[in-house]
Amino acid sequence: MKKIGVVLSGCGVYDGSEIQEAVFTLLAIDRQGCEAICMAPDVDLSVINHLTSQETGEKRGVLVESARIARGAIRDIKGVTAAELDAIVFPGGFGAAKNLCDFAMKGSAASVNPDVSRLLKEMAAAKKPIGAVCIAPALIAAVLGREFSPTVTIGTDAGTAAEIDKTGAIHQACPVTEFVIDRKNKLVTSPAYMLAERISEVADGIDKCVKEVINLI
């Protein structure tokens, strides 16, 4: 059974993984007959009240919060290597741009969690497929942009696209239910909630994205 890494960044759109995107990713992987290997870095996050969109001042652990989505079956990304995986997928949510890296604050000058960066570079060097949705392609660009010049999409947001282009990556506009595939770099990206107005659009785009990632194995 193919093993697909799923990198989570917390639990909730404003301070972690977008839950619907994460669940659709896990479902798509299972429906393709593959096994999802959930992981997250063991770092802190600043909690957002999802009812008011305000910071609470509370700190929680990204790994502990991500375990909510993974139903407890999750690993510290520090202990995961590319040799264990056939492919890897990054759901979106602000956590991807705040907890896995700081693209949300620094744009193209973003720094990336060292364990996330290491695993991504390992996957790219091994020519193993990578998938990313919503804002997560910005993370891919921050890590791989200069060396690989990957083509990615976050949909049509001009400001975010401009920052992605500054990393050395190439942004390509894309409708919400479709995906962009960079065959040279074995990279598949889809806009999800960067564009979606309906939950069904997110499901359709992620399902297609995950299928293409697995097809590249």
C-alpha positions in Angstrom: 0.0 0.0 0.0 1.4 3.4 -1.0 2.1 5.7 2.0 1.1 9.4 1.5 2.4 11.9 4.1 -0.1 14.5 5.2 1.5 17.5 6.9 -0.9 19.2 9.3 -0.4 22.6 11.0 -3.0 22.6 13.8 -6.8 22.4 13.9 -8.8 25.3 12.5 -8.6 27.6 9.5 -7.4 30.7 11.3 -4.6 29.1 13.4 -4.0 25.7 11.9 -5.0 23.3 9.2 -8.3 24.1 7.4 -10.3 21.2 8.8 -12.4 20.5 5.7 -9.4 20.6 3.4 -7.5 18.2 5.7 -10.4 15.8 5.9 -11.0 15.8 2.1 -7.3 15.1 1.7 -7.4 12.1 4.0 -10.6 10.9 2.3 -9.2 11.2 -1.2 -6.0 9.3 -0.1 -8.1 6.5 1.4 -10.4 6.2 -1.7 -7.3 5.8 -3.8 -6.4 2.7 -1.7 -3.4 4.4 -0.1 -2.4 5.0 3.6 -2.2 8.5 5.0 0.7 9.1 7.4 -0.2 12.3 9.3 2.5 14.4 10.8 3.1 17.9 12.2 5.9 19.8 13.9 6.0 19.9 17.7 5.9 23.7 18.0 3.6 26.3 19.6 0.8 28.2 17.9 -1.1 31.3 18.9 -4.8 30.4 19.3 -7.5 32.3 17.4 -11.1 32.3 18.6 -12.9 31.1 15.5 -16.1 32.7 16.5 -14.7 36.2 16.8 -11.5 35.8 14.7 -9.5 37.4 17.6 -6.4 36.1 19.3 -7.1 34.6 22.7 -3.5 35.0 24.1 -3.4 31.3 24.6 -0.7 29.0 23.3 -1.2 25.4 22.1 0.9 22.8 20.4 0.7 22.3 16.7 1.3 18.6 17.0 -1.3 18.2 19.8 -3.9 20.2 17.9 -3.3 18.4 14.7 -3.9 15.1 16.5 -7.5 16.1 16.7 -7.9 15.8 12.9 -5.7 12.7 12.8 -7.7 11.0 15.5 -4.5 10.6 17.5 -2.6 8.7 14.8 0.1 11.3 14.1 3.8 11.7 14.2 6.3 14.4 15.0 7.6 15.4 11.5 11.1 15.6 13.0 11.2 11.8 12.9 9.8 11.3 9.4 12.0 10.8 6.3 11.3 10.8 2.6 12.4 7.1 2.5 9.2 6.2 4.4 6.8 8.0 2.0 5.7 7.6 -1.6 4.3 11.1 -1.8 3.3 14.0 0.5 0.4 16.4 0.6 0.0 19.7 2.4 -3.6 20.9 3.3 -4.1 24.6 3.7 -5.4 26.9 6.4 -3.5 29.8 8.0 -1.4 27.3 9.9 0.4 26.4 6.8 1.5 30.0 6.4 1.9 30.8 10.1 3.0 27.6 11.9 4.9 25.7 9.2 6.5 28.9 7.9 5.9 32.7 8.3 4.8 33.5 4.8 1.6 35.1 6.2 3.9 37.7 7.8 6.9 37.9 5.6 5.7 36.8 2.1 8.6 35.9 -0.2 11.1 36.5 2.6 9.5 33.7 4.6 11.5 31.3 6.8 10.3 27.7 7.1 10.2 25.3 10.0 13.5 23.4 9.6 11.9 19.9 9.8 9.3 20.8 7.3 11.9 22.3 5.0 14.2 19.2 5.4 11.4 16.7 4.5 10.2 18.8 1.5 13.8 19.0 0.2 14.2 15.3 0.7 11.0 14.5 -1.2 12.1 16.8 -4.1 15.6 15.4 -4.2 14.1 11.9 -4.3 11.7 13.0 -7.1 8.7 11.9 -5.1 5.4 13.6 -5.7 4.3 16.6 -3.7 0.7 18.0 -3.4 -0.4 21.3 -1.8 -3.7 23.1 -1.6 -5.0 26.5 -0.6 -2.2 28.7 0.7 0.2 25.7 1.2 1.7 26.1 -2.3 3.3 29.3 -0.9 5.2 27.2 1.6 6.4 24.9 -1.3 7.6 28.0 -3.2 9.4 29.3 -0.1 11.4 26.0 0.2 11.9 24.9 -3.4 11.5 28.2 -5.4 15.2 29.1 -5.9 16.5 25.6 -6.6 13.6 24.0 -8.6 11.6 27.0 -10.0 8.3 25.0 -9.5 5.0 26.0 -11.0 2.2 26.3 -8.4 -1.2 27.9 -8.0 -3.1 29.4 -5.1 -5.9 30.4 -7.5 -6.1 34.0 -8.7 -5.0 36.3 -5.8 -2.6 38.7 -7.4 -0.8 39.8 -4.2 -0.1 36.3 -3.0 0.9 35.2 -6.6 3.4 38.1 -6.8 5.1 37.0 -3.5 5.3 33.5 -4.8 6.9 34.6 -8.0 9.6 36.5 -6.0 10.7 33.2 -4.4 11.8 31.8 -7.8 8.6 29.8 -8.2 6.1 30.5 -11.0 2.5 31.1 -10.2 -0.2 30.0 -12.6 -3.9 31.1 -12.2 -6.3 28.2 -11.8 -10.1 27.7 -11.2 -11.1 26.3 -7.8 -12.1 22.8 -8.9 -9.0 22.2 -11.0 -5.3 21.9 -10.4 -1.9 22.8 -11.8 0.6 20.0 -12.4 4.3 20.6 -12.7 5.4 17.3 -14.2 9.1 18.1 -14.1 9.0 18.6 -10.3 6.2 16.1 -9.7 4.2 18.8 -8.0 0.4 19.2 -8.0 -1.5 22.2 -6.5 -5.1 23.4 -6.2 -6.8 26.5 -4.9 -9.3 25.1 -2.4 -10.5 27.8 0.0 -8.3 30.4 -1.6 -11.2 30.6 -4.1 -14.0 28.3 -3.1 -17.4 29.6 -2.2 -18.9 26.1 -1.6 -17.6 23.1 0.3 -18.3 20.9 -2.7 -15.8 23.0 -4.8 -13.1 22.3 -2.2 -13.9 18.6 -2.3 -13.8 18.4 -6.1 -10.5 20.2 -6.4 -8.7 18.3 -3.6 -10.0 15.0 -4.9 -8.5 15.7 -8.3 -5.3 17.0 -6.8 -4.7 13.9 -4.7 -5.5 11.6 -7.5 -2.8 13.3 -9.7 -0.3 13.2 -6.9 -0.8 9.4 -6.6 -0.7 9.0 -10.4 2.8 10.5 -10.3 4.2 7.9 -7.9 
